[in-house]
Amino acid sequence: MSPPRGRGAAGLRRDPAVAGGPRAAGGPGRGPGLRWGGPRMAACASDSGQSLSGGAAVLASGVGALLPRLHGLSLLDSAWGRRVTGGSSGIGKCVAIECYKQGAFITLVARNEDKLLQAKKEIEKHSINDKQVVLCISVDVSQDYSQVENVIKQAQEKLGPVDMLVNCAGTSLAGKFEDLEVSTFERLMSVNYLGSVYPSRAVITTMKERRVGRVVFVSSQAGQLGLFGYTAYSSSKFAIRGLAEALQMEVKPYNVYVTVAYPPDTDTPGFAKENQTKPLETRLISETTSVCKPEQVAKQIVKDAVQGNFNSSIGSDGYMLSSLTCGMAPVTSIMEGLQQVVTMGLFRTIALFYLGSFDGIVRRCMMQKAKLETVDKTA
């Protein structure tokens, strides 16, 4: 179980292919899993230039954002527009592709323009009709709220209001608590937390006024339990859950729903880069579970968001973690709540074995280092 993850001027970069492009018609929403009239999508991205942890939209590529918008499409018995942060690579890009395959109009936002255009070309290969377009925007969603607000405002003037926002922007740096610079904690909180706060804050008022919308936060399994080496990363991802739970209570009466995704380690460029500097203990703990494909994670996120589920997890480990850590989190249905109650005892028992295994890994690594130090001293 382990985790995931803007140069940008504030200006809106207009893609020639999008100029004068179609504008999706809006429609009323009726709650989770119900139909919407002609949807829209949007997404914005931040590129921290740092290595990102494997689990959510991750690193090297730059944490991007997308503004996909559906045009008269019924998706999983729902049709709407989405905005996804972390769109120029990793999970974010795969979410954009997943939406584009189903007829979405997409706006990509990221700091790194080269990677942004690269992602644009790749996404365009999956079009299902000649009316679809991909718009490119350059901005850092974690630094200046006024810039983020301005870009989203311009994007909405061009493509219409955002129906769904997916926040994927993030970065990670693993290391022991005392070895990490204080600036690392500040940077991770800025990118991972504020990088989700700013885009969400920019769209939530319009969503409430229209009585329709979805906001998705991509956290990480490291946002469900603390792991060795992730004191900076886990804390920033735990913050996402607190934000999501509080926001859900505020916006639910307005037919706006929040989803939190907890991806496991995911095969992205950021995950590979992170592994190069990850502490031995962290790497061994991560290896106790398999690595997921970003396409698999993206499909699950889109599905859960469309259905209005508060929680989005991947695989049996993800399901168990979500049940174990549900606490006072909202439930989508009575059945979901009953399943959590029934399985809690069993899952807690299994979790104790996991925790014992993790503690054993840490102890063995400590003993191994002590032996090496002794050998070095006597050499």
Helices and strands as residue ranges (DSSP letters): E 65-66, E 69-70, E 83-85, H 90-100, E 104-109, H 113-124, E 134-137, H 145-159, E 164-167, H 182-188, I 189-194, H 195-210, E 213-218, G 221-223, H 231-251, G 252-254, E 256-262, H 269-275, H 280-286, H 294-307, E 311-313, H 315-324, H 334-378
